[in-house]
Amino acid sequence: MIALISRWKRQGPRLLFACAAAFLSLMICTKSSFLYPLNDWVDVHCFFTVGRGILHGLTPYRDLYEQKGPLVYFLYAGAAALSESSFAGVFALECLCFAGFVYFGGRIVEALSGLRGAYWPAAALLAVLTPLSPAFSHGGSAEELFLPVMALALWIVLAAMGDRRPLNGRQGLILGLCAAGALWMKYTFCGLFLGLALGVIVWYLHDGWARHLPRLIGFFLLGVIALSALTVVWFALRGAAGDLWQAYFVNNLTQYAHNIRSGAYDPPLKNLLNNLTWSIPGALGILWLLITRKKRGREAAAVLLGAVCLFVFTYANGRRYPYYALVLAVFAPLGLAPILRALWKLTQKKPALQRAAAALITAAVTAASPFLASIYSPNVYLTRIAFEDTPQYRFAQIIRQADDQTLLNDGFLDGGFYYAAGVQPSGPYFCTLNIDLKDMDAALQRSVRLGETAFVVTRQKKLQNNRLYRLVDECSMPYEGRTWHYYLYRRIDEPT
């Protein structure tokens, strides 16, 4: 108990600051914030629909088909447990996860710079710089939610390397749990852990610690197996282990990369140039470690291997959505370390001035965070639109008045119409995903052809050659730089 109190006295204020900094930044930067009518990102609604479905006894992949890892849906189920009818739970989830990234990012800077006071300005800068980038997208991505886990793993490895001490069993177990989290969140995230593992092996062999490797590997595998077993058992108890395997692994590996519905996006390297607020610090940090490799060779090897493997895993399937790059923001803290070290050297003989400079940077950056976000965040346009003016709200008003409220989101990813109307999908294929899956396309076409739902929502395209539905409303809304037009159809035999 005394140890816990002592640790809280040391780290409690830092955690609270990370939470406050995350809140101030995300209040503007994520569409899940209370300042927005809703988060209109289709990916987030896919996650939220499945998460809400879990609370209602539905099982991902079998009852609600989606293609991300199950950990994403469990997190969104937790958010839905706080609120199914608003994004309050999602916003709280984002704030907690981003606070974790800010906290561990600050610890990384502290470990690399050797300056205890570096945590505060580093955390403040990370809270501002990261969500201002285009890769942050609308808010709520799997990449955003997993950043704290990546930062935790990177901090554990770099701190141990800096102290020149082998990783202990507890740290190995934590790293295994983190790696398993990557596997079950989005397995492209595993690239970081492969790179760090290679870096640790090289480090152990170079320092003559090979005898410690079996024990470390054992604890690491224990963490991987424990979390993986819990995941598989959860699905097995629901008779859906096969659905998990088929949807998450087989279909993604064989179908997702060949999808023809994805748009034209910038290539990976150009995508990084679009995110200079964190790609410049990340590149600077890697360069600094390489330049100082005589002193930090272990850290340089681990970071370089981790960055290369993560980059390759992220883009190996040929996709290049803008938000993919956000995972590489985990390396942003590396560049803040040499910057703050240089600042400390300028005032090394004046401790009072060092503390004042750190406090001033921290306070100024934190205070400016909401203002910078309101100027540079690409999401703020949506704050000017009232919920009552969104197609989600307008269509929901019609759907809620009907006796039969069954709904199909046809021809595009989940647009938030299930969420707004407060209804659950009536079948496993509840929207058109970015994957060439014949069963999905056939099921959606059959549903419209046979009139299996009372309502159908389409985007940009009207229903063609269909005599079962009539158009009852339509509405436009800006989304990702263009205006999209939505149509609501009602089955003819449904009374108005």
Long-range contacts (C-beta under 8 A, 24 or more apart in sequence): 14-103, 14-106, 14-119, 14-120, 14-123, 15-99, 15-103, 17-120, 17-123, 18-99, 18-100, 18-102, 18-103, 18-106, 18-123, 18-127, 19-95, 19-96, 19-99, 20-366, 21-99, 21-102, 21-123, 21-124, 21-127, 21-128, 21-366, 21-369, 22-95, 22-96, 22-98, 22-99, 22-102, 22-127, 23-95, 23-99, 24-127, 24-366, 24-369, 24-370, 25-98, 25-127, 25-128, 25-130, 25-131, 25-369, 25-370, 25-373, 26-91, 26-94, 26-95, 26-98, 26-131, 26-139, 27-370, 27-373, 28-370, 28-373, 28-374, 28-377, 28-379, 28-380, 29-131, 29-132, 29-136, 29-139, 29-373, 29-377, 29-379, 30-91, 30-94, 30-131, 30-136, 30-138, 30-139, 30-140, 30-379, 31-87, 31-138, 31-139, 31-140, 31-379, 31-382, 32-87, 32-90, 32-91, 32-94, 32-139, 32-140, 33-87, 33-91, 33-139, 34-87, 34-88, 34-91, 35-383, 36-87, 36-379, 36-382, 36-383, 37-382, 37-385, 37-386, 37-387, 37-389, 37-390, 37-393, 38-87, 38-387, 38-390, 38-392, 38-416, 38-419, 38-420, 39-87, 39-90, 39-138, 39-139, 39-140, 39-416, 40-138, 40-382, 40-390, 40-392, 40-415, 40-416, 40-477, 40-479, 41-137, 41-138, 41-139, 41-140, 42-412, 42-413, 42-414, 42-415, 42-416, 42-431, 43-138, 43-140, 43-141, 43-323, 43-413, 44-90, 44-138, 44-139, 44-140, 44-141, 45-413, 45-414, 45-415, 45-416, 45-418, 45-419, 46-413, 46-414, 46-431, 46-433, 47-72, 47-73, 47-75, 47-76, 47-140, 47-142, 48-76, 48-79, 48-80, 48-90, 48-419, 49-414, 49-418, 49-419, 49-425, 49-430, 50-76, 51-75, 51-76, 51-77, 51-78, 51-79, 51-80, 52-76, 52-77, 52-80, 52-84, 52-419, 52-424, 53-424, 53-425, 54-80, 55-80, 55-81, 55-84, 56-424, 58-424, 59-235, 59-238, 59-240, 59-243, 60-240, 60-244, 61-235, 61-240, 61-243, 61-244, 61-246, 61-247, 61-248, 62-238, 62-239, 62-240, 62-243, 62-428, 63-428, 64-425, 64-428, 64-430, 65-247, 65-428, 65-429, 65-430, 65-433, 65-440, 66-247, 66-433, 67-247, 67-248, 67-251, 67-252, 67-256, 67-433, 67-435, 68-142, 68-185, 68-186, 68-248, 69-142, 69-183, 69-184, 69-185, 69-186, 69-187, 69-248, 70-184, 70-231, 70-234, 70-235, 70-244, 70-248, 71-181, 71-184, 71-185, 71-231, 72-142, 72-145, 72-185, 72-186, 75-145, 84-422, 85-422, 90-140, 93-145, 94-139, 94-140, 94-144, 94-145, 97-144, 97-145, 97-146, 97-147, 97-148, 98-127, 98-130, 98-131, 98-144, 98-147, 98-148, 99-148, 100-147, 100-148, 100-149, 100-151, 100-152, 101-126, 101-130, 101-147, 101-148, 101-151, 101-330, 102-126, 102-127, 103-148, 104-148, 104-151, 104-152, 104-154, 104-155, 105-151, 105-330, 105-332, 105-333, 106-333, 107-155, 107-159, 108-151, 108-154, 108-155, 108-158, 108-333, 108-334, 108-337, 109-333, 109-336, 109-337, 109-340, 111-155, 111-158, 111-159, 111-162, 112-158, 112-162, 112-285, 112-296, 112-299, 112-333, 112-334, 112-337, 113-337, 113-338, 113-340, 113-341, 113-344, 114-162, 114-341, 115-340, 115-341, 115-344, 117-344, 117-354, 117-355, 117-358, 118-336, 118-337, 118-340, 118-341, 118-344, 118-358, 120-358, 120-359, 120-361, 120-362, 121-336, 121-340, 121-358, 121-361, 121-362, 121-365, 122-333, 122-336, 122-337, 122-340, 123-362, 124-361, 124-362, 124-365, 124-366, 124-369, 125-336, 125-361, 125-365, 126-332, 126-333, 126-336, 127-365, 127-366, 127-369, 128-365, 128-366, 128-368, 128-369, 128-372, 128-373, 129-277, 129-278, 129-281, 129-332, 130-277, 130-278, 130-329, 130-332, 131-373, 131-377, 132-277, 132-372, 132-373, 132-376, 132-377, 133-274, 133-275, 133-276, 133-277, 133-278, 133-279, 133-326, 133-329, 134-274, 134-275, 134-322, 134-378, 135-271, 135-274, 135-275, 135-322, 135-323, 135-324, 135-325, 135-326, 135-329, 136-323, 136-326, 137-322, 137-323, 137-326, 138-379, 139-379, 141-323, 141-326, 142-185, 142-186, 143-186, 143-323, 143-324, 143-326, 143-327, 144-323, 144-326, 145-185, 146-181, 146-182, 146-185, 146-186, 146-189, 146-327, 147-326, 147-327, 147-329, 147-330, 149-178, 149-181, 149-182, 150-178, 150-182, 150-189, 150-192, 150-327, 150-330, 151-330, 151-333, 152-178, 153-178, 153-179, 153-192, 153-193, 153-196, 154-192, 154-196, 154-303, 154-306, 154-330, 154-331, 157-196, 157-199, 157-200, 157-302, 158-299, 158-302, 158-303, 161-203, 161-298, 161-299, 161-302, 162-296, 162-299, 164-207, 166-204, 166-209, 166-212, 166-216, 167-200, 167-216, 169-215, 169-216, 169-219, 170-219, 172-215, 172-216, 172-217, 172-218, 172-219, 172-220, 172-223, 173-219, 173-220, 173-222, 173-223, 174-223, 175-220, 175-223, 176-219, 176-220, 176-221, 176-222, 176-223, 176-224, 176-225, 176-226, 176-227, 177-223, 177-224, 177-226, 177-227, 178-223, 179-220, 179-223, 179-224, 180-223, 180-224, 180-225, 180-226, 180-227, 180-228, 181-227, 183-224, 183-228, 184-227, 184-228, 184-231, 188-313, 188-314, 188-316, 188-317, 189-310, 189-313, 189-327, 190-313, 191-306, 191-309, 191-310, 191-311, 191-312, 191-313, 191-314, 192-306, 192-309, 192-310, 192-327, 192-330, 194-309, 194-313, 195-302, 195-304, 195-305, 195-306, 195-307, 195-308, 195-309, 195-310, 196-302, 196-305, 196-306, 198-305, 198-309, 199-298, 199-301, 199-302, 199-303, 199-304, 199-305, 199-306, 200-302, 202-298, 202-301, 202-302, 203-298, 203-301, 203-302, 206-298, 251-435, 251-437, 252-435, 255-435, 255-436, 255-437, 256-317, 256-319, 256-434, 256-435, 257-317, 257-318, 257-319, 258-436, 259-434, 259-435, 259-436, 260-436, 261-432, 261-434, 261-436, 262-319, 262-321, 262-434, 265-320, 265-321, 265-322, 266-320, 266-322, 267-320, 268-311, 268-314, 268-315, 268-320, 268-325, 271-320, 271-322, 271-324, 271-325, 272-325, 272-328, 274-322, 274-325, 275-325, 275-326, 275-329, 278-328, 278-329, 278-332, 279-325, 279-328, 279-329, 279-332, 280-335, 281-331, 281-332, 281-333, 281-334, 281-335, 281-336, 281-339, 282-307, 282-328, 282-329, 282-331, 282-332, 282-334, 282-335, 283-335, 284-334, 284-335, 284-338, 284-339, 285-331, 285-332, 285-333, 285-334, 285-335, 285-336, 285-337, 285-338, 286-331, 286-334, 288-334, 288-335, 288-337, 288-338, 289-334, 303-331, 303-334, 306-331, 307-331, 381-478, 382-478, 385-477, 385-478, 390-420, 390-475, 390-477, 391-415, 391-417, 391-474, 391-475, 391-476, 391-477, 391-486, 391-488, 392-416, 392-417, 392-419, 392-420, 393-420, 394-473, 394-475, 394-488, 395-420, 395-421, 395-455, 395-457, 395-473, 395-475, 395-486, 395-488, 396-420, 396-421, 396-422, 398-455, 398-472, 398-473, 398-488, 398-490, 399-423, 399-455, 399-488, 402-454, 402-455, 402-490, 402-494, 403-494, 403-495, 404-454, 404-491, 404-494, 405-454, 405-455, 406-452, 406-453, 406-454, 406-455, 407-453, 407-454, 407-455, 407-456, 407-457, 408-444, 408-447, 408-448, 408-452, 408-453, 408-455, 408-456, 408-457, 409-457, 410-444, 410-447, 410-448, 410-456, 410-457, 410-458, 411-444, 411-458, 411-459, 411-460, 411-461, 412-458, 412-459, 412-460, 415-457, 415-459, 415-486, 417-457, 426-452, 426-453, 427-452, 451-491, 451-493, 453-491, 454-490, 454-491, 454-494, 455-488, 455-489, 455-490, 455-491, 456-488, 456-489, 457-486, 457-487, 457-488, 457-489, 458-486, 458-487, 458-489, 459-484, 459-485, 459-486, 459-487, 460-484, 460-485, 462-487, 463-487, 463-489, 467-492, 468-492, 472-496
